[in-house]
Amino acid sequence: MKQQTSATTETHLKGRTITDFSGKTIYVGIDIHKKDWQVALYFEGIVLGNYRITGTSKNVIELLTKRYPGATFMCVYESCAWGFNLQRQLTAAGISCIVVHAGDVPGSNKEKVNKTDKVDALKLARHYAGGLLKGIHVPGEELQKDRNLMRFKKKLTGDLNRSKNRLKSLLKYQGIDIPEKLDTPNWSKNFMNWVEEQAQKDELLKDVLLLMLEEVKLLRQLLLKTEKKLRELSSSAKYDDEAKLLISTPGVGRTTAMLFLLEIGDIERFKTFDQLNNFVGFYPGSKSSGEKQQDTGISNRKHKQLRTALVEAAWLAIRKDPALLEAYQQLVKRMKGNEAITRIARKLLRRMRTVLVSKVKYEIGVVA
């Protein structure tokens, strides 16, 4: 494997001498991990260095400013579990930094086979210098913190569903049949009382059934508290006006409205509807090679939670809005119902954008 040369040696080989970085632009790729970060510096085809440092923004800033004083730095790293803190701290220090989607970083087979932190960091720097990388949107710190409440609700809902399924699976495994009138997705008080009765009938199963039931009850209580906090947040001065505009749209409730506001942020950052549509994921996908072209249906690249919520809202919308119902009825004449409702969800997304941009509530029955 070729040894990496230092900046001084490589500069000498090319017959150039770099002594002053004032006015020079250095591209910096950062590969982030829990404890240590790999920082690669790239300038006009020269690898100035590829350093392993303790993972703090302070160390990155010191490395760049002390070793290369006067230079302009263009930093990049992939979005990861450590969020946008590094981007904000570098920006506050006057250093440009973008965060990129990992799936948008091109790479060769050689880079995949010889994957190391050094290779990954240098790849980011080189691609950024070549104009091949585009940063994703970095939300404001306040918005990001508010968004955590909605995402916590989603995780709680998943935990609750898994807890319910575990308890039902245990009953099935032990040969305990659930009465048909009680076997529904929404657990009633009668059903939980019935589970307690089954637990009292068998001393060997009693403890585990009661503990699993207690877990379900605790998660339900925690979910209710979280939903209450979300309602309070939606009624706050920050979100109340926009939430009411979105709720005026048929099929959109307070939860969907808050999900939209917290995940989208400032609607004005999407200059056109197509940009917003691409973010949510209601655009068609396709593959082509030579004369062959294949329609792959709706894109796999999406904001999963938001797109799912809008499809669910679309089913409610066609019951409330005659214009959307008529559009749906025309669509199902030439396609399946689930494909048609996806197109209705896209229309609903357009209406939601319109009410936020125009600051005018939605009017039922008006064709956009």
N, C-alpha and C positions, 0 to 999 in steps of 0.2 A: 504493500500500500504506500502511495506517495506520501512522504513526510511533508507536513505543512511548514512552509518557510515563514520566517518572521517578516514584518513589514520592511525592515531595513534591508535585509538580504534581497527580498523580492524587488524592491525599488532599485537596488544596485544592479540587479540582473537586467532590468529593463532600461537601464541607463538614465534613470531619473532620480532626483533627490528631493525628498519632501522634508522640509525643516519647519515650515510655518503652515498651520492649518487654518489660519484666519481666512474667512471667506470660502472655505472648503466645506462640502457637504459629505458627511460620513453616515452611511446607512448601518443601523444597528439591529441585529436580530437577537431576540432574547427567548431562550427556551426555559420555561418556568417549571420548577419542581418544589416540593415541600421545603427543603432545607437549602439546597444549592441551585443557582441559576447559571446557565451557560450564556455568555454574551459574546457575539461575534461582530466584528467591525469590518466594514467593506467600503473601499474607496477606489473608484475608477479602475476596477479589475484587480485591485490589490487587497489581500487579506491582511489588514493591519494587526489583527490579533483575534484570538478565540479563547476567552478567559472563563474559568470556573470560579465563581464568587459566592459568598454567603448571600442567601436570597433576601435582600432588602433593597428598597428603592434608594436609600442613602448610599449604599455601596455602588449601585449602578451610576448614580450621579457623580460620585467621587471618581470612579474609574474613567468616566468620559471627560469630565472637566479638567482633571489633573493631568491625564496623559495626553489629551489632545485639546489644549486651551485654544479658544478662539474659533473652534470649528462649529458648524451647524449640524446638529444631530437629528436624524430621522429614524426613530425607533419603531419596532413592530414586534408584537408577540401574539400568539394564538389565544383565542378565548378559552378559558379553563375554569377550574373550580375556585381559583383565587380572584375571580371577578375583574373589576376595572380599577382597583386601588392603585396599581402601579401606573396605569395610564393617567390617572388624576394627579398623582404625585409628581410624575415627570412633567406634565403640562404646567403644574404650579411652579415648577423650577425653571420654566422657560424652554423646556425640551419637547419637541414635537414627538407624539407617540400615537400610533393607531393600534387597534385590536382587530384581528382578522378571524374569520370563520375557518376552522381547521380544514373543512371540506373544500375551501376555495384556494388552498395553497397547492400549486402544481408541484409535481415531483417526478423524477426519473426512476426507472427500475433499479438503477445502481444505488440511488439514495434510499430506496426502500430496503434493499438487500443489506446495505451497510448502514443501517439506521443507528445513529448515536446522537447524543446531545450536541456534539460539535457539528455534526452534519446538519441537524435540524436547525440550529441557530444560524449557521452560515447560509443555509437554503433560504431562510426568511430574509436575511439581509440582501442576498443577491437578487431575489425575486422582487423585493421592494425597490431596489435600485433600478431594476429593469422595467418598472412600471406595471408589474403583473399582479400587484396586490391592492385591494381596496378595503378600507376599514369598515367595520360594522358600526352601527349607531351606538354610542355610549350614553346611557340614560343619566339624567341628573341624579345626584346622590340621594336627594329627598324622595324622588320618584322610585328609585330602586328599593329604598327601605319600605315604602308603602306597598310596593309590589310583592314583597315577601309575605305579607298577610294573605294575599290571594293564593299564592303558591303553597303556603302552609295549609290552606283550606283544601286544596287539591290533594295534597299528601294525606291529610286526615281522612278524606273521603276514600282514598285508596286503601288506607289502613283499616278503616271500618268495614269495607267490602270484603277484604281478605279475612278479617276476624270472623265475620258472619259465615263466610264460605268454609273456614276451618271447623267451626262448630257444627255446621250442617253435614260436613264430610264425616266428622266423628260419629254423629248420629247414624248416618247411613252405614258406616263401617261396622258399627255395633248392632246393626239390624233393627234400629228403632225408627219406625216409619212416622213421618210427620203427617198429621191430619191434613187432608186436602184443603180445607177451608182456612187453615193457618199457614199453608206453604205459599207465601207471597214474598216478593222482593222487599216490601216494606214491612219490617217487623212490628207487629202490634204488641200491646201490653199483654193480650191474651196468649200470644205465642210465647213470650218470655216467661209468663207464669207456667205455661205447659212445660217448658224446658226445665224449670225449677222442680216441677212435679216429677219429671223423669229422673232428675238427679237424686231426689229423695227415695226413689224406688230401688236404687242400686248403690250400695255403699262403696263399691269399687270404682264406680264412675262418678260418684257424687262430687268429689273435690275438683276433678278436672273440668266437669261440665259447669260448675258454679264459677270457677275461675275464668273460664272462657266467656261465660255470660257477663261476668263483671267487666271484663275487658271491653266487650261491646258497649255496655252501658257507659263506661268512662269515656270511650271515644265519641259516643253520641253527645254526651254533655260537653266535651271539649269542642266538638264541631259546632254545636249551638252557640257557644261562647264566641267562637271565631266568626260565625256568621253575624252575630250581633255587633262585633267590632267592625266588620266590613260595612254594615248598614250605617254605623256612626261615621265611618270614614267617608262614605258616599254622600252623607248629608253635611259634611264639612264645607267650609268656604272654598276650599281648593277644587272640589269636584262636583258640588251640588248643581250648578248651572248646566254643566256639560252632561252630567248624568241624567238630568231631566230632559234634555234635548234627545238623548239616545233612547230613553224610555218611551218617548212619544212615538218611536218607530215600532210598528206592530211586531210582536214576537220577542221583543227585547225587554227583559226584566232588569231589576237592579243589579243582580249578580253578573249578568252578561254585560251590562253597561260598564260596571266597574272593571271587569276583566279587560274590556276593550280599552278603557282609558288608561289603565295601569300598564298594559303591555304595549300599546301604541305610543303613549306619551303625547307629544305635541303633534297633532294631525297635520300641521303645516309643513312638517319635515318631509311629507310625501307630496311632491309638487303636482303629481297627477294621480288619477285613480289607478292606473296600471301599476304604478310603483307600490301603492298600498296593496293591491291585489296580489302582486308578486310576493310581498312579505307574508300575507296571510296564507296564500297557496291555492287560490282558485283558478290558476291558469293551466292550460292543457300542456302535457308533456309529449315529446315526440323523439323518435330516433330515426336517423336516415344514414344510408350508406350507398353511394352510387345512385342507382335508379330506384332503390328500395327505400320506402319511407313508411314508418310505423307510428301510428297514433297510440301512445301509451296511456291515454286518459288523463285524469287530473294529476297534477304534479305531486311527486313524493316529497319535494322540498316545500316545507310548510311550517307554520306555527300551529302545532298539533292541537293544543288546547283551544286556541281561538277559533280555528277552522271548525272543530267539532261543535263548539258552542253556537256558532253561526248557523250550522246545518240544523241543529236542534231548534234554534229560533225560527228558522225558515218554515219548519213544519207548523209552528204556531202561527206564523205570519199569514200563511195562505188561508187560514180559517178566519182571520180578522180583516184582511185587506182584499177587496174584490179585484183590484188591479193585479195583485200578485197571484190570486187564485186563477184568474183568467190566463195569465202567463203560464202557470203550471199546467193547466188543462191543455193548452196548446202544445206544450213540450212533451207531455206523456203520450201524445199521439204518434210521436216518432222516436221515442226512447224510453228506457226503463224509468220507473219512478224515482229511484235513488240518484240517477243521473240528472233527472229533471230538478230535483230538489237542490242539488248542488248549484245549478244555474240560478235558482231562486235565491239561494244563500248569497251568491255573488251580487245579485240585484239588491239584496238587503244590505250588503256591505257598502254598495254605492250610495244607498239612501242614508246610511249612518254617517258616511263621510260628508254628504251634502248638508245634513242638519248641523254638523259641527262647524263646517266652513261658513255656512250662511247664517248660523245662529238663529235659524227659524225652525220651529217644531214641525214634525212630519204631519202631512195631511192625508188621512186615510182615503184611498180610492183614486188618488191622483197619479196618473201614469208619468214616470220620470222621463 
